[in-house]
Amino acid sequence: MKNIFNLPIHVRFRDIDGMGHVNNSVFFTYFAEGRLAFFQKISNSTDFSTFSFILAHISCDYLKPITLNSQLSIEIWVKDIGSKSFRLGYKLVDWSDQSIVYAKGESVQVFYDYGENKPIAVSSALRQKLIEHQ
C-alpha cells in the first residue's frame, strides 16, 4: 500500500472560467501546490534551494468538472524512481468522498545541478524518503 501524501486544495474564484468551472490550466497549479507541500514535508525544509530538480514532463486527465463549491484534496505518491529522476502520481479528489475523482496526472522530475547545468544522481537520503511514498 502506498503512503499517499494528502493536501486540501482551496478553489479560488479566480480559478473559475466563463463556463463556471475550474479552467484546465489551473489543474497544473493545483499539482504544483501539492508537489511543493510534498517536498517541504519530505525534506523538512521550506528552502527552495534544497529542491534540486527540474520538471521534465507533466500530464493531466480531466475526469469531472471542478466548480467553486467543490471541496478538493490532492493525493500524491511516488510512482517510480530512476537513477536521476522520479515520477509522481496525482489525484484531485473530493475532500469528503475520495471516490469522486476530478483528475489524475503524473509528472517526471529530474535531479539537476543548476551550477553545472546537468542532471545528477538521486541522493541515497532522498531516495529513501521517496521510497516511503512509493
N, C-alpha and C positions, 0 to 999 in steps of 0.2 A: 504494500500500500504506500502510495506517495505521501510525503509530508508536504501538504499543499499550503502555500502562503496565501492568506486571505486579507483583503483590504476593502473597506467600504469606499465607494465612489459616489460623490455627490453630483448629480446632474445640475448644471447651471443654466439659467435662462439663455445665456449667450451660446450654449451648445445646440440650441434648437434652431432648425431651419424653417423655411416658409411652409413646409409640409407638416409642421407640428411634431417632428421627431428629431432625434439627435442626428446631426449631419455625419455622413460616413467618415469624414476625415477626423472627427473628434474621437472615434473609437481608438485611433492610434495614440491620441493624447492620454486616454484612459490607460492604455497599455504602458505608456511611458511613466505615468504616475505610479502605477503598480510596480514597474521594474525598479524605479528609484527607491521606493519604500522597501522592496525586497532586498536590494543591495545595501541599503542602510542597515537593515536588520542583520544580514549575514556578515557584514564587515564591522558591525558595531561602530560605524562612523558616518558622519554627515559631510565629511571632506570629500568633495568630488574628485580630487587628485588621486584618491585611492581606488577609483573605479577606472582602471586602465584597460578599457575595452572600447571597441567601436561597434556600431550596429551595421551588420553586413546585409541583413535581409529581414523583412517583416511582412507578414500577410494576415489577412482577416477574412473570415467567412461570416457574413451578416445573416443571422437566422431569424431575428424578431426585432421590430422597431422599438427603440427606447424613446419614451416620452419624458416630459418634465417631471411627471409624478412617479416615474419608475424609481424603485429603491434598489440600487446596484451594489454589487460586490464583485471584485475581480479576484479570480483564483489564478495563481502562478505556480508552476512547478518546472523542474529541470527535466527535459526530455532526453537529452544525451550530452556527453562531454567528450570532446576530442582532445588532441594534444595542444591545440592553440585556440580552440573555440568551444562554445557550448550552445545548446538550443533550449529555449524556454517555450513552454506551452501556456496559453492564456484561455480563460473562460470568463466572460461577463455574464453573471447570473443575477437572479432576483435575490435580494438580501434575505427575505423571509422564506423563500422557496427555491432552493438551489436546483430544482428540477426544471425551472424556467431558465433557459439559456438564450441570451440575446446574441452572443457572438462567440466564436472560437478563433484563436490565432496562434501564431508562433513567430519567433524571431531567432536569428542567429547572431551571436556576439563573438567577436574575435578579440582576443587579448592583444594589446598593442603597446609598443614603446613609442610614445609621442616624440621623444628626443631623437630616436634613430629612424622614425617613420617606417617601422616594420612590425609584423606580427611577432609575438613572443609566446613561450610556453605558459600554460596554466600552472601557477604555483601549486605545490602539493597541499599547502594550507587551504587555499581557496578551493581546490579540487575537492577536499574533504567536506567543506561547507556546502558545496554544490551537490555532492553525493547525498547529503542528508535530505535534500528536496527532490530527489530523483524517484 
